């Protein structure tokens, strides 16, 4: 499963996000599940932390460049979870220039490695962003999608 979502929230799963994740991630987060998370600020990092703490699911972080090129908060979370042996893997796609093309390549990779995509967009601000790009790409690829507006 791939997770995509807005960056315009905090990196930590606050009470509201924890309720949303409990309702919409928990049902899919069994020990045989494998989640791909984008490693960006916002929903990516909050969901990663929540899943690491509340599930036994395999977790893989997919970044468009290298982990050290990610924002400090998300990079620290990835390194901490890696040190705790909580990650199944980290995929560093090696982009040399960060921008829409690199992020969209990462998003397509996650969709192509998943049978199901869970998206957490935030209102209309996300219409032209990566969350809807990923959800629309998943639809084009015939992947099941769950959209949970924040």
Number of C-alpha atoms within 10 A of each C-alpha: 22 29 27 29 32 24 21 13 16 15 20 21 20 13 9 10 18 16 12 17 20 15 11 16 20 14 9 15 19 13 10 9 13 18 26 27 25 26 29 25 22 20 28 25 26 26 24 28 18 19 21 16 10 14 16 15 19 19 23 22 23 23 26 27 19 16 23 14 12 18 12 12 15 24 20 14 18 24 15 13 17 14 10 9 10 18 19 15 14 20 18 15 17 13 16 11 10 13 10 11 12 18 20 18 16 23 27 18 18 26 24 16 12 18 15 21 22 22 22 24 24 17 10 9 10 17 12 9 16 19 24 19 17 28 29 14 17 24 15 9 13 11 17 14 18 13 16 14 13 15
